[in-house]
Amino acid sequence: MQALSLATLAFILYIAAASWQGLVLARRVSPQPMLVRGLGILGLLCHLPLAIGLFGHGAPVLPGLSTSVIVISAMLVLVLLVVSLFKPVLNAAVGIFPLAGLALLLAIGLPSPERTNGLTPGIALHALSALLAFATLAIAAAQAVLLGLQNRALRHHHIRGIVQALPPLTTMERVLFELIWAGVALLTLSILSGFLFLDSMFAQHLAHKTILSLAAWVIFSVLLYSHHRLGWRGMRAVRWTLGGCAVLLLAYFGSKFVLEVVLGRG
C-alpha cells in the first residue's frame, strides 16, 4: 500500500510538472523552469525509494520487468532534470514525466522475479552505463519529436504557438545531436563492459538484448556519421532517432514483457 501511495503521488507531481510545461509550449503561461524542476524533483523523491528498495536485499544480475521499469524511469527523470540545467531540454518533460509516472504506476502491479546476489563492480558499470545510455537516448527521442513538430510547423509557415515557445531550429538540432553523441558513448561503454564482465553476452537469456542493443548502436552511429559527412538533419534525423530508440526500447523491455507478462514466467 505504501508503494502504491508513493507511486500515485509521484505520478501526480510528474503530471503537474508536465502540464505546466505543456501550457508553456501552448503559450498559455510564462516559462517557470524552477517550478517544473521543483515538481519533478518532488516526484523523483517519491519515486527513488521504490527504486532503491528493489535493491535492498541483493541486486539482480538480470532484473525483472518491474525492477527495470521503476529504475529506468527514475533514471530518465533524473537525467532530464540534470541535463536541463545545462541544455534547453526541459520541454521534453511534457512527454517524459507522464510516461515515467505511468510506467511507475503500472510497474507496481507487475510480477517481480526473485532477486539474486551477484552485482560485481564490472556488472555494476555495465548496468549503470546501460541505464544512462537509455535515459539519454530517450531524451533525444523526445527532443526529436519536438524538432519534428517544429520542422512541420515551419514548413507550413506556422510561426506561432510551439515554434515561438521552442528554441531556434538550429539550437534544437544541435542539442539533439549532442544527446545522441553522449548516448552512443554510454551505449558503447555498456556493450563493451557487458562483453568484458558478463559470462556470455549471447547466452539464451541475453542474446535478444545484445543483438538489439548492437542494432540500435549501428542505427545511431550511421545517423551520426551521415550527419557529419552527408549533412543529414531535419525529418530524416528525427526518423532515425526515433527508430534507434524504438529498437533500444525492445532491447531493454521487449522479451521481459513477453516472458513475464504475456507468458507469465518469472
The 8 nearest C-alpha neighbors of each residue, nearest first, counted from 0:
[[1, 3, 2, 4, 5, 6, 107, 7],
 [0, 2, 4, 3, 5, 6, 49, 7],
 [3, 1, 5, 0, 4, 6, 49, 107],
 [2, 4, 6, 0, 1, 5, 7, 107],
 [5, 3, 1, 7, 2, 6, 8, 0],
 [6, 4, 8, 2, 45, 7, 3, 9],
 [5, 7, 3, 9, 4, 8, 104, 2],
 [8, 6, 10, 4, 9, 5, 3, 11],
 [7, 9, 11, 5, 10, 6, 4, 12],
 [10, 8, 42, 6, 12, 45, 7, 11],
 [9, 11, 100, 7, 13, 8, 12, 14],
 [12, 10, 14, 8, 13, 9, 15, 7],
 [11, 13, 15, 42, 9, 14, 10, 38],
 [12, 14, 96, 10, 16, 15, 11, 39],
 [15, 13, 17, 11, 12, 97, 16, 18],
 [14, 16, 12, 18, 13, 17, 11, 19],
 [17, 15, 35, 13, 19, 14, 18, 38],
 [16, 18, 93, 14, 20, 19, 15, 92],
 [19, 17, 21, 15, 20, 16, 14, 22],
 [18, 20, 22, 21, 16, 17, 23, 15],
 [19, 21, 23, 17, 22, 18, 93, 24],
 [22, 20, 18, 24, 23, 19, 93, 17],
 [21, 23, 25, 19, 27, 20, 24, 28],
 [22, 24, 26, 20, 28, 21, 25, 30],
 [25, 23, 21, 164, 26, 161, 22, 20],
 [26, 24, 22, 23, 27, 160, 161, 21],
 [27, 25, 23, 24, 28, 22, 160, 164],
 [26, 28, 22, 25, 23, 29, 24, 21],
 [29, 27, 23, 26, 22, 30, 19, 25],
 [28, 30, 23, 31, 27, 26, 22, 19],
 [31, 29, 23, 32, 28, 20, 19, 24],
 [30, 32, 34, 33, 29, 35, 20, 19],
 [31, 33, 35, 34, 36, 30, 89, 20],
 [34, 32, 36, 35, 31, 37, 38, 30],
 [35, 33, 37, 31, 32, 36, 38, 16],
 [34, 36, 16, 32, 38, 37, 33, 39],
 [37, 35, 39, 33, 34, 38, 40, 32],
 [36, 38, 34, 40, 39, 35, 33, 41],
 [39, 37, 41, 35, 40, 16, 36, 12],
 [40, 38, 36, 42, 37, 41, 13, 43],
 [39, 41, 43, 37, 42, 38, 36, 44],
 [42, 40, 44, 38, 43, 39, 37, 45],
 [43, 41, 9, 39, 12, 45, 40, 44],
 [42, 44, 46, 40, 45, 41, 47, 39],
 [43, 45, 41, 42, 46, 47, 40, 48],
 [46, 44, 42, 43, 5, 9, 47, 48],
 [45, 47, 43, 44, 49, 48, 9, 42],
 [46, 48, 50, 49, 44, 45, 43, 51],
 [49, 47, 51, 50, 52, 46, 45, 44],
 [48, 50, 52, 47, 51, 46, 53, 2],
 [51, 49, 47, 70, 48, 52, 53, 69],
 [52, 50, 48, 53, 54, 49, 47, 55],
 [53, 51, 55, 49, 54, 50, 48, 56],
 [54, 52, 51, 50, 55, 49, 66, 56],
 [55, 53, 58, 52, 57, 51, 56, 50],
 [54, 56, 52, 53, 57, 51, 58, 50],
 [57, 55, 54, 58, 53, 114, 52, 116],
 [58, 56, 116, 54, 55, 115, 114, 59],
 [57, 59, 54, 116, 118, 115, 114, 60],
 [60, 58, 115, 114, 62, 61, 116, 57],
 [59, 61, 117, 118, 62, 58, 115, 116],
 [60, 62, 59, 63, 115, 58, 205, 204],
 [63, 61, 59, 66, 67, 60, 64, 112],
 [62, 64, 66, 65, 112, 111, 67, 61],
 [63, 65, 67, 66, 255, 68, 256, 62],
 [64, 66, 106, 68, 67, 109, 63, 111],
 [65, 67, 69, 63, 64, 68, 62, 70],
 [68, 66, 64, 70, 65, 69, 71, 62],
 [69, 67, 65, 71, 66, 70, 72, 64],
 [70, 68, 66, 72, 103, 67, 71, 50],
 [69, 71, 50, 73, 67, 72, 68, 66],
 [72, 70, 74, 68, 73, 69, 67, 75],
 [71, 73, 75, 99, 69, 74, 70, 68],
 [74, 72, 70, 76, 75, 71, 77, 69],
 [73, 75, 77, 71, 72, 76, 78, 70],
 [74, 76, 134, 72, 78, 73, 77, 71],
 [77, 75, 79, 73, 74, 78, 80, 72],
 [76, 78, 74, 80, 75, 79, 73, 81],
 [79, 77, 81, 75, 80, 76, 82, 74],
 [80, 78, 76, 82, 77, 81, 83, 75],
 [79, 81, 77, 83, 78, 82, 76, 36],
 [80, 82, 78, 83, 79, 84, 77, 85],
 [81, 83, 79, 84, 85, 80, 86, 78],
 [84, 82, 86, 80, 88, 85, 89, 81],
 [83, 85, 82, 81, 86, 80, 87, 89],
 [86, 84, 83, 82, 87, 81, 88, 80],
 [85, 87, 83, 88, 82, 84, 174, 89],
 [88, 86, 83, 89, 85, 166, 90, 174],
 [89, 87, 83, 90, 86, 91, 142, 82],
 [88, 90, 91, 83, 92, 87, 79, 80],
 [91, 89, 92, 88, 93, 20, 87, 24],
 [90, 92, 89, 93, 141, 88, 94, 142],
 [91, 93, 95, 96, 90, 94, 89, 17],
 [94, 92, 17, 91, 21, 90, 95, 20],
 [95, 93, 92, 91, 96, 97, 98, 141],
 [94, 96, 92, 98, 97, 93, 99, 91],
 [95, 97, 13, 99, 92, 98, 94, 17],
 [98, 96, 100, 99, 14, 95, 13, 94],
 [99, 97, 101, 95, 100, 96, 102, 94],
 [100, 98, 72, 102, 96, 97, 101, 95],
 [101, 99, 10, 97, 103, 98, 102, 96],
 [100, 102, 98, 104, 103, 99, 97, 105],
 [103, 101, 99, 105, 100, 104, 98, 106],
 [102, 104, 100, 106, 101, 69, 105, 99],
 [105, 103, 101, 102, 107, 106, 6, 100],
 [104, 106, 102, 103, 107, 108, 101, 109],
 [105, 107, 65, 109, 103, 108, 104, 102],
 [108, 106, 105, 104, 109, 103, 3, 65],
 [109, 107, 106, 105, 110, 104, 65, 3],
 [108, 110, 106, 65, 107, 111, 105, 64],
 [111, 109, 112, 65, 108, 259, 265, 64],
 [110, 112, 65, 63, 109, 113, 66, 64],
 [113, 111, 265, 63, 114, 110, 62, 64],
 [112, 114, 111, 115, 265, 59, 63, 62],
 [115, 113, 59, 112, 57, 58, 116, 56],
 [114, 116, 59, 57, 58, 117, 113, 60],
 [115, 117, 57, 58, 59, 118, 114, 60],
 [116, 118, 119, 60, 115, 59, 58, 57],
 [117, 119, 122, 60, 123, 58, 116, 120],
 [118, 120, 122, 121, 117, 123, 124, 196],
 [121, 119, 123, 122, 124, 118, 125, 196],
 [122, 120, 124, 123, 119, 196, 125, 192],
 [121, 123, 125, 119, 124, 120, 118, 196],
 [124, 122, 120, 126, 121, 125, 118, 127],
 [125, 123, 121, 127, 122, 126, 128, 120],
 [124, 126, 189, 122, 192, 123, 128, 127],
 [127, 125, 123, 129, 124, 128, 122, 130],
 [126, 128, 130, 124, 129, 125, 123, 131],
 [129, 127, 189, 131, 125, 130, 185, 126],
 [130, 128, 132, 126, 189, 127, 131, 125],
 [131, 129, 127, 133, 128, 132, 71, 134],
 [130, 132, 134, 128, 133, 129, 135, 127],
 [133, 131, 182, 185, 129, 186, 135, 130],
 [132, 134, 136, 130, 131, 135, 137, 129],
 [135, 133, 75, 131, 137, 132, 136, 130],
 [136, 134, 138, 182, 132, 137, 133, 131],
 [135, 137, 139, 133, 182, 138, 134, 179],
 [138, 136, 140, 134, 139, 135, 133, 141],
 [139, 137, 141, 135, 140, 136, 142, 134],
 [138, 140, 136, 142, 137, 141, 178, 175],
 [139, 141, 143, 137, 138, 142, 241, 240],
 [142, 140, 138, 144, 143, 91, 139, 137],
 [141, 143, 139, 145, 140, 144, 91, 146],
 [142, 144, 140, 146, 237, 141, 145, 147],
 [145, 143, 147, 141, 146, 142, 148, 140],
 [146, 144, 148, 142, 147, 143, 149, 141],
 [147, 145, 143, 149, 144, 148, 150, 142],
 [146, 148, 144, 150, 145, 149, 143, 234],
 [149, 147, 145, 151, 146, 150, 152, 144],
 [148, 150, 146, 152, 147, 151, 162, 145],
 [151, 149, 147, 153, 148, 152, 146, 154],
 [150, 152, 154, 148, 149, 153, 147, 155],
 [151, 153, 157, 149, 155, 154, 150, 148],
 [154, 152, 156, 150, 155, 151, 157, 149],
 [153, 155, 151, 152, 156, 150, 157, 149],
 [154, 156, 152, 153, 157, 151, 158, 150],
 [157, 155, 153, 154, 158, 152, 151, 159],
 [158, 156, 152, 153, 155, 159, 154, 162],
 [157, 159, 162, 156, 153, 163, 152, 160],
 [160, 158, 163, 162, 157, 161, 164, 152],
 [159, 161, 162, 163, 25, 26, 164, 158],
 [160, 162, 164, 24, 163, 25, 165, 159],
 [163, 161, 165, 164, 160, 158, 149, 159],
 [162, 164, 161, 159, 160, 165, 158, 166],
 [163, 165, 161, 24, 162, 160, 26, 166],
 [166, 164, 162, 163, 161, 167, 24, 149],
 [165, 167, 170, 171, 168, 164, 87, 163],
 [168, 166, 170, 169, 171, 165, 162, 163],
 [167, 169, 171, 170, 172, 166, 146, 149],
 [170, 168, 172, 171, 167, 173, 166, 174],
 [171, 169, 173, 167, 168, 172, 174, 166],
 [170, 172, 168, 174, 169, 173, 175, 166],
 [173, 171, 175, 169, 170, 174, 168, 176],
 [172, 174, 170, 176, 175, 171, 169, 177],
 [175, 173, 177, 171, 172, 176, 170, 178],
 [176, 174, 172, 178, 173, 177, 139, 171],
 [175, 177, 179, 178, 173, 174, 180, 172],
 [178, 176, 174, 180, 179, 175, 173, 181],
 [177, 179, 181, 175, 176, 180, 139, 182],
 [178, 180, 176, 182, 181, 177, 183, 136],
 [181, 179, 177, 183, 182, 178, 176, 184],
 [180, 182, 184, 178, 179, 183, 177, 185],
 [183, 181, 132, 179, 185, 135, 136, 184],
 [182, 184, 186, 180, 185, 181, 187, 179],
 [183, 185, 187, 181, 182, 186, 180, 188],
 [186, 184, 132, 188, 182, 187, 183, 128],
 [187, 185, 183, 189, 132, 188, 184, 182],
 [186, 188, 184, 190, 185, 189, 183, 191],
 [189, 187, 185, 191, 186, 190, 192, 184],
 [188, 190, 125, 186, 128, 129, 192, 187],
 [189, 191, 193, 187, 188, 192, 186, 194],
 [192, 190, 188, 194, 193, 189, 187, 195],
 [193, 191, 195, 125, 189, 194, 190, 196],
 [192, 194, 190, 197, 191, 195, 196, 125],
 [193, 195, 191, 192, 196, 197, 200, 190],
 [196, 194, 192, 193, 197, 191, 121, 198],
 [195, 197, 193, 121, 192, 194, 122, 198],
 [198, 196, 193, 199, 194, 195, 200, 122],
 [199, 197, 196, 200, 194, 195, 202, 193],
 [200, 198, 201, 202, 197, 194, 205, 193],
 [199, 201, 202, 205, 194, 209, 206, 197],
 [202, 200, 206, 199, 205, 203, 209, 204],
 [201, 203, 205, 199, 206, 204, 200, 198],
 [202, 204, 206, 205, 201, 207, 200, 199],
 [203, 205, 202, 206, 207, 201, 208, 61],
 [206, 204, 202, 208, 203, 207, 201, 200],
 [205, 207, 201, 209, 203, 208, 202, 204],
 [208, 206, 210, 209, 205, 211, 250, 204],
 [209, 207, 250, 211, 205, 206, 210, 212],
 [208, 210, 206, 212, 207, 211, 213, 205],
 [211, 209, 213, 207, 212, 208, 206, 214],
 [210, 212, 214, 250, 208, 213, 209, 207],
 [213, 211, 215, 209, 214, 210, 247, 208],
 [212, 214, 216, 210, 211, 215, 209, 217],
 [213, 215, 211, 217, 212, 216, 210, 218],
 [216, 214, 243, 218, 212, 217, 213, 247],
 [217, 215, 213, 219, 214, 218, 220, 212],
 [216, 218, 220, 214, 215, 219, 221, 213],
 [219, 217, 215, 221, 220, 216, 243, 222],
 [218, 220, 222, 216, 221, 217, 243, 223],
 [219, 221, 217, 223, 222, 218, 216, 224],
 [222, 220, 224, 218, 219, 223, 225, 217],
 [221, 223, 219, 225, 220, 224, 226, 218],
 [224, 222, 220, 226, 221, 225, 227, 219],
 [225, 223, 221, 227, 226, 222, 228, 220],
 [226, 224, 229, 228, 222, 227, 223, 231],
 [225, 227, 231, 230, 223, 224, 229, 228],
 [226, 228, 224, 225, 230, 229, 223, 231],
 [229, 227, 225, 226, 230, 224, 231, 223],
 [230, 228, 225, 226, 231, 227, 224, 232],
 [229, 231, 226, 227, 228, 232, 225, 224],
 [230, 232, 226, 225, 229, 236, 235, 233],
 [233, 231, 236, 235, 230, 226, 234, 172],
 [232, 234, 236, 235, 237, 150, 231, 147],
 [233, 235, 237, 236, 147, 238, 232, 150],
 [236, 234, 238, 237, 233, 232, 239, 231],
 [237, 235, 232, 239, 234, 233, 238, 240],
 [236, 238, 234, 143, 240, 235, 239, 241],
 [239, 237, 235, 241, 240, 236, 242, 234],
 [240, 238, 242, 236, 241, 237, 243, 235],
 [239, 241, 237, 243, 242, 238, 140, 236],
 [242, 240, 244, 238, 243, 140, 239, 245],
 [241, 243, 239, 245, 240, 244, 238, 246],
 [244, 242, 215, 240, 246, 245, 241, 218],
 [243, 245, 247, 241, 246, 242, 248, 240],
 [246, 244, 248, 242, 247, 243, 241, 249],
 [247, 245, 249, 243, 248, 244, 215, 211],
 [246, 248, 250, 244, 249, 245, 215, 212],
 [249, 247, 245, 251, 250, 246, 252, 244],
 [248, 250, 253, 246, 252, 247, 251, 245],
 [249, 251, 208, 247, 211, 248, 212, 252],
 [252, 250, 248, 249, 247, 253, 208, 255],
 [251, 253, 249, 255, 250, 248, 254, 256],
 [254, 252, 249, 256, 255, 250, 251, 257],
 [253, 255, 257, 256, 252, 258, 249, 207],
 [256, 254, 258, 252, 257, 253, 64, 259],
 [255, 257, 260, 254, 253, 259, 258, 252],
 [256, 258, 261, 254, 255, 260, 259, 262],
 [259, 257, 262, 255, 264, 256, 260, 254],
 [260, 258, 263, 264, 256, 265, 255, 257],
 [259, 261, 263, 256, 257, 262, 258, 264],
 [262, 260, 257, 263, 258, 259, 256, 264],
 [263, 261, 258, 264, 260, 259, 257, 256],
 [262, 264, 259, 260, 261, 258, 265, 257],
 [263, 265, 259, 258, 262, 260, 261, 112],
 [264, 112, 259, 263, 111, 258, 110, 63]]
